Amino acid sequence: MRKEAYLHSKVLSKPEMVPTRNGYGEGLLEAGKKDKDVVVLCADLSESTRSNYFQEKFPERFVEVGVAEQNMASLASGMALAGKTVFISSYAVFSPGRNNEQIRTTIAINDVNVKIVGAHAGVSVGPDGATHQALEDIALMRVMPNMKVLYPCDAEEARKTTVAAASIKGPVYIRLARAETPVITTKKTPFRIGRAEVFAEGKDVTIIASGPLVYEALKAANGMSNSIEVINLHTIKPLDEKTILRSVKKTGCVVTIEEHQKAGGMGSAVAEMLAQNYPVAVEMIGVSDRFGESGNPEELLQAFKLTAKDITKAVQRVIKRK
């Protein structure tokens, strides 16, 4: 993607606002129409996760498990071993939070075809507060052998992510947000699992963002005089080392931004890879070893320093460290 495609268009000033979970629901419908072996399980949250889209269209392929996330993971594993492509969804604090051992033992160890969808992730969940704001889920899934980890930047990319996940074999974790967030991509925007997308080209700093905060990264880049490269890292595992290294060798420094704990998240994955291949100055923006709290999404992003303003400050700091 050329810089002008994003930094000089109305998507930054007046974007359409849609929850990424809506894209998941739409993607399920598309995947279900393509493949009769796609089945969906949910833990009493079908409307919240938008798996109700699939439930209404394909009721015979939908199972309401109830408030039983651990059973849901094990049931999904059995269905996958019987030849089905299984999507399981709940809030991310419950799946992969509550059922992490079942995901590990019945899904990941067996390397079966189950797609785990964690909705309502990050502090932007809002007034539900710390108990429902998953800030550790990327770390849990990133260290899980055989697991792919995907974090779409908007509703359209969430649709593509869901359809793509259904077409590949093996366990996948998809992270979704609750709040309405800017739609910054289109049906024509390139997307492929395992490939990072360069959304803005620059030579002074590389900003790597995941999820809806890609929008904040683009806003920050648009407001600075420096030449900023912005990468949408929708696939956190497997990491697109080639694209990241190509960018960093040009810019010489990196800022990562994510709505997750700094420890063990996307920024950690990037920093680990760079430490082994091309050490440079890195500034990581994320949640600093604390739990979430109640508030509206905009207030919380500001309180946790996850906005374009905070990215701008990090860019200025990292340039000084080059």
C-alpha positions in Angstrom: 0.0 0.0 0.0 1.3 3.4 -0.9 1.3 6.1 1.8 -1.2 8.3 0.0 -3.9 5.5 0.1 -4.4 6.1 3.8 -2.8 9.3 5.0 -4.6 11.6 2.5 -8.1 10.2 2.5 -11.4 10.6 4.4 -10.8 7.3 6.2 -8.7 9.2 8.8 -11.0 12.2 9.2 -14.5 10.6 8.9 -14.2 6.8 9.0 -17.1 4.5 9.1 -17.4 3.0 12.6 -18.1 -0.8 12.9 -17.1 -3.3 15.6 -14.6 -5.9 14.4 -16.9 -8.6 15.8 -19.4 -7.7 13.1 -16.8 -8.7 10.5 -16.4 -12.0 12.2 -20.2 -12.7 12.0 -20.2 -11.8 8.3 -17.1 -14.0 7.7 -18.8 -17.0 9.4 -21.7 -16.7 6.9 -19.3 -16.6 4.0 -17.3 -19.5 5.2 -20.4 -21.5 6.0 -21.8 -21.0 2.5 -18.5 -22.2 1.0 -18.0 -25.3 3.2 -20.7 -27.4 4.7 -18.2 -28.8 7.2 -17.9 -25.4 9.0 -19.6 -25.6 12.4 -19.8 -22.9 15.1 -20.0 -23.3 18.9 -20.6 -20.5 21.4 -20.7 -20.2 25.1 -24.0 -18.3 25.7 -22.7 -15.2 24.0 -23.9 -15.7 20.4 -25.3 -12.1 20.0 -22.3 -10.5 21.7 -19.8 -12.4 19.5 -21.9 -12.1 16.4 -21.9 -15.9 15.9 -25.7 -15.5 15.9 -25.4 -14.5 12.2 -24.3 -18.1 11.5 -26.9 -19.5 14.1 -29.8 -17.9 12.2 -28.6 -19.1 8.8 -27.3 -22.5 9.6 -29.0 -23.7 12.9 -28.2 -27.3 12.2 -24.5 -26.5 12.3 -24.6 -24.3 15.4 -24.2 -25.5 19.0 -25.0 -23.4 22.0 -22.8 -24.9 24.7 -23.8 -22.6 27.5 -21.5 -21.1 30.1 -19.0 -23.9 29.7 -16.0 -22.7 27.8 -13.8 -25.7 28.9 -16.4 -28.1 27.6 -16.7 -26.1 24.4 -13.0 -26.4 23.6 -13.0 -30.2 24.2 -16.2 -30.7 22.2 -14.7 -28.6 19.4 -11.6 -30.8 19.3 -13.7 -33.9 18.9 -15.7 -32.4 16.1 -12.5 -31.4 14.4 -11.1 -34.9 14.7 -14.3 -36.0 13.0 -13.5 -33.8 10.0 -15.2 -30.5 10.8 -13.8 -27.0 10.7 -14.9 -25.6 14.1 -15.2 -22.0 15.3 -15.6 -21.5 19.0 -16.3 -18.0 20.4 -16.7 -16.3 23.7 -15.2 -13.3 25.5 -11.4 -13.5 25.4 -11.1 -13.5 29.2 -13.1 -16.8 29.1 -11.7 -18.3 25.9 -8.7 -18.6 25.8 -8.6 -17.3 29.4 -10.7 -19.8 31.4 -10.2 -22.8 29.0 -6.5 -22.4 28.3 -5.7 -25.9 29.5 -8.4 -27.5 27.3 -7.1 -25.5 24.3 -3.6 -26.7 25.1 -4.4 -30.4 25.7 -7.3 -31.1 23.3 -6.7 -28.6 20.5 -3.1 -27.5 20.2 -1.3 -30.8 21.1 -3.5 -32.6 18.6 -3.1 -29.8 16.1 -6.7 -30.0 15.1 -8.8 -27.7 13.0 -10.3 -25.4 15.6 -10.5 -21.6 15.4 -10.7 -19.9 18.8 -12.3 -16.5 18.7 -11.8 -14.2 21.6 -14.1 -11.2 21.5 -14.3 -8.1 23.8 -10.5 -8.0 24.1 -8.5 -4.9 25.3 -9.5 -2.0 27.5 -11.8 -0.6 24.9 -14.4 -3.1 26.1 -15.4 -0.1 28.2 -17.7 -0.2 31.3 -17.5 -3.9 31.9 -14.2 -3.3 33.6 -11.1 -5.3 34.5 -12.9 -8.7 34.8 -14.0 -8.6 31.1 -11.0 -6.8 29.5 -8.6 -9.4 28.2 -5.1 -8.0 28.2 -3.1 -11.3 28.4 -4.7 -13.4 25.6 -2.1 -12.7 22.9 0.6 -13.8 25.3 -1.3 -17.0 26.1 -1.8 -17.9 22.5 1.5 -16.8 21.1 3.4 -19.3 23.3 1.1 -22.1 22.3 2.7 -24.5 19.8 0.8 -25.0 16.6 -1.3 -21.9 17.2 -1.6 -19.0 14.7 -2.5 -15.6 16.2 -4.5 -13.1 14.2 -5.7 -9.6 15.2 -7.6 -7.8 12.4 -7.5 -4.0 12.3 -11.1 -3.4 11.4 -14.4 -5.1 10.5 -13.6 -5.7 6.9 -10.3 -7.3 7.8 -12.0 -9.4 10.4 -14.3 -10.7 7.7 -11.3 -11.7 5.6 -9.5 -13.1 8.6 -12.5 -15.4 9.4 -12.8 -16.7 5.8 -9.1 -17.2 5.6 -8.9 -19.0 8.9 -11.6 -21.4 7.7 -9.5 -22.3 4.6 -6.4 -23.4 6.5 -5.8 -26.4 8.7 -4.9 -26.3 12.3 -5.6 -24.1 15.4 -6.0 -20.4 15.0 -6.7 -17.6 17.5 -8.6 -14.6 16.3 -8.8 -11.5 18.6 -11.8 -9.1 18.3 -12.9 -5.8 19.9 -16.3 -4.9 21.3 -16.5 -1.2 20.5 -17.2 0.4 17.2 -13.8 1.1 15.6 -12.8 2.9 12.3 -13.0 0.9 9.1 -9.8 1.7 7.3 -9.6 -1.1 4.7 -11.7 -2.2 1.8 -12.5 -5.4 0.0 -9.6 -4.6 -2.3 -7.0 -4.1 0.5 -4.5 -6.9 0.3 -4.7 -9.5 3.1 -3.0 -12.9 3.6 -2.4 -14.8 6.8 1.3 -14.6 7.7 2.0 -11.4 5.7 2.3 -7.9 7.3 0.8 -5.0 5.2 2.7 -1.7 4.8 -0.1 0.9 5.1 2.2 3.9 4.9 5.8 4.2 3.5 8.5 6.2 5.3 12.2 6.4 6.1 12.6 7.8 9.6 10.6 5.5 11.9 8.7 2.2 11.6 5.4 2.0 13.5 4.0 -1.5 13.9 0.4 -1.8 15.1 -2.2 -4.5 15.5 -5.9 -4.4 15.7 -8.0 -1.2 15.7 -5.0 0.8 17.0 -3.6 0.7 13.4 -5.9 3.7 13.0 -4.2 5.5 15.8 -0.8 4.7 14.2 -2.0 6.2 10.9 -3.3 9.3 12.6 0.0 9.8 14.4 1.9 9.4 11.2 -0.3 11.8 9.4 0.3 14.5 12.0 4.1 14.4 12.1 6.7 16.0 9.9 8.9 12.9 10.1 8.6 10.3 7.3 6.8 7.4 9.0 6.3 3.8 7.9 3.2 2.2 9.3 2.8 -1.6 9.3 -0.5 -3.4 10.0 0.6 -6.6 11.7 -2.6 -8.5 11.6 -0.7 -11.8 11.9 1.3 -11.9 15.1 2.1 -15.5 14.7 3.7 -16.6 12.4 5.5 -13.3 12.3 6.4 -11.8 9.0 10.1 -11.3 9.7 11.0 -10.4 6.1 8.6 -7.3 5.9 9.6 -6.1 9.4 13.3 -6.4 8.8 13.1 -4.7 5.4 11.3 -1.8 7.0 13.6 -1.5 10.0 16.8 -1.7 8.0 15.5 1.4 6.2 14.3 3.4 9.2 16.6 2.2 12.0 14.0 2.3 14.8 10.6 0.9 15.8 7.5 1.9 17.8 5.0 -0.9 18.5 1.4 -0.2 19.6 -1.2 -2.7 20.9 -4.2 -2.9 23.2 -2.6 -5.6 25.3 0.0 -6.0 28.1 3.5 -5.0 26.9 4.8 -8.3 28.3 4.3 -11.2 26.0 2.3 -9.4 23.3 2.9 -8.3 19.7 5.6 -5.8 20.8 7.5 -8.6 22.6 7.3 -10.8 19.5 8.8 -8.0 17.3 11.5 -7.1 19.9 12.5 -10.7 20.3 12.9 -11.1 16.6 14.9 -7.9 16.2 17.2 -8.7 19.1 18.2 -11.9 17.2 18.4 -10.4 13.7 18.8 -6.6 13.7 19.0 -4.9 17.1 17.6 -1.3 16.9 16.0 1.1 19.3 12.4 0.0 20.2 9.6 1.8 22.0 6.7 -0.4 23.0 3.3 1.1 23.7 0.8 -1.1 25.5 -0.6 -1.7 29.0 2.0 -1.5 31.7 1.6 -4.4 34.1 -1.9 -3.5 35.3 -5.5 -4.5 34.9 -8.2 -2.6 33.1 -10.9 -0.4 34.6 -14.4 0.9 33.8 -15.0 3.8 31.5 -16.0 4.6 27.9 -13.6 3.3 25.2 -12.2 6.8 24.3 -11.5 7.6 28.0 -9.8 4.3 28.5 -7.5 4.6 25.5 -6.4 8.0 26.8 -6.0 6.8 30.4 -3.9 3.8 29.2 -1.9 6.0 26.8 -2.9 4.2 23.6 -3.7 7.1 21.4 -2.1 8.9 18.4 -0.8 11.5 20.8 1.1 8.8 22.8 2.4 7.2 19.6 3.8 10.6 18.5 5.6 11.0 21.8 7.1 7.5 21.4 8.2 8.3 17.9 10.0 11.4 19.2 11.7 9.3 21.9 12.8 6.5 19.6 14.3 8.9 17.0 16.6 10.3 19.8 17.8 6.8 20.5 18.7 5.9 16.9 
